[in-house]
Amino acid sequence: MNNGNQPGIGKFLLNKVPEVTLLFWLVKMMSTTVGETAADFLNFNLNFGLTATSAVVAILTAIALGMQLRTKRYTPSVYWLSIVLISVLGTLITDHLTDNLGVPLMASTAAFSLALACVFAWWHRREGTLSIHHIDTPAREWFYWLAILVTFALGTASGDWFAEGLNLGYANSTLVFGALIAMIAIARFRFNMNSVWAFWLTYILTRPLGASFGDWLSQPAANGGLGLGTTQTSLVFLTLIVGSVACFAYQNKKLLASK
């Protein structure tokens, strides 16, 4: 008998997300950097405008997520394509609120924090866990991707708030978020912090870390950056992501072959 918290017969899947390793975190941070710089590239360099850029990226994200949801197991190329596109979409959602609707960054940071808390509460109430080691039912996968989207929007808002709203600058913001992640790592491995909360807190913070780092690299010196430009920064990190995903795919293929 299904009690509402357990999936029915035939609803179980293989875990659909990668193991959390150092390479996972590096690629995740690079994807957030690409999300920041690619959104600026499409919006400003290609003159798409914020609305058109948002529409195009939303369609591409829906296609990628549709592919991801149809897979039966973790597929590195599909998974990381979805992550990169959601990263861009999360950036654009925050940019739309800030630039088009005039919502203050502090307000959007608070709103997205509340939204993420609601997603987590709903997810835990229905499934009894927030563990990413058990994304093995359709419901858990939907919750997972919804949480991912909100973390990207939250990370963009908080990163911009620190760098621009609080006038910390991109370099200092990068150091602040890097230090917070280091503190979580110490709490996890030295003081046995709950692994689920350590994961999600780090996941949230890698977004503003990657965004601040991307802005620091791409923005002109007059704005506190190194002036590398969004095109070069996006291409460099996209190349690194493609290479890393190729490594993931090779490891995944060896793992499946050994079973």
Rosetta blueprint (number, residue, H / E / L):
1 M L
2 N L
3 N L
4 G L
5 N L
6 Q L
7 P L
8 G L
9 I L
10 G L
11 K L
12 F L
13 L L
14 L L
15 N L
16 K L
17 V L
18 P L
19 E L
20 V L
21 T L
22 L H
23 L H
24 F H
25 W H
26 L H
27 V H
28 K H
29 M H
30 M H
31 S H
32 T H
33 T H
34 V H
35 G H
36 E H
37 T H
38 A H
39 A H
40 D H
41 F H
42 L H
43 N H
44 F H
45 N H
46 L L
47 N L
48 F L
49 G L
50 L H
51 T H
52 A H
53 T H
54 S H
55 A H
56 V H
57 V H
58 A H
59 I H
60 L H
61 T H
62 A H
63 I H
64 A H
65 L H
66 G H
67 M H
68 Q H
69 L H
70 R H
71 T L
72 K L
73 R L
74 Y L
75 T L
76 P H
77 S H
78 V H
79 Y H
80 W H
81 L H
82 S H
83 I H
84 V H
85 L H
86 I H
87 S H
88 V H
89 L H
90 G H
91 T H
92 L H
93 I H
94 T H
95 D H
96 H H
97 L H
98 T H
99 D H
100 N H
101 L L
102 G L
103 V L
104 P L
105 L H
106 M H
107 A H
108 S H
109 T H
110 A H
111 A H
112 F H
113 S H
114 L H
115 A H
116 L H
117 A H
118 C H
119 V H
120 F H
121 A H
122 W H
123 W H
124 H H
125 R H
126 R H
127 E H
128 G L
129 T L
130 L L
131 S L
132 I H
133 H H
134 H H
135 I L
136 D L
137 T L
138 P H
139 A H
140 R H
141 E H
142 W H
143 F H
144 Y H
145 W H
146 L H
147 A H
148 I H
149 L H
150 V H
151 T H
152 F H
153 A H
154 L H
155 G H
156 T H
157 A H
158 S H
159 G H
160 D H
161 W H
162 F H
163 A H
164 E H
165 G H
166 L L
167 N L
168 L L
169 G H
170 Y H
171 A H
172 N H
173 S H
174 T H
175 L H
176 V H
177 F H
178 G H
179 A H
180 L H
181 I H
182 A H
183 M H
184 I H
185 A H
186 I H
187 A H
188 R H
189 F H
190 R H
191 F H
192 N L
193 M L
194 N L
195 S H
196 V H
197 W H
198 A H
199 F H
200 W H
201 L H
202 T H
203 Y H
204 I H
205 L H
206 T H
207 R H
208 P H
209 L H
210 G H
211 A H
212 S H
213 F H
214 G H
215 D H
216 W H
217 L H
218 S H
219 Q L
220 P L
221 A H
222 A H
223 N H
224 G L
225 G L
226 L L
227 G L
228 L L
229 G L
230 T H
231 T H
232 Q H
233 T H
234 S H
235 L H
236 V H
237 F H
238 L H
239 T H
240 L H
241 I H
242 V H
243 G H
244 S H
245 V H
246 A H
247 C H
248 F H
249 A H
250 Y H
251 Q H
252 N H
253 K H
254 K H
255 L H
256 L H
257 A H
258 S H
259 K L
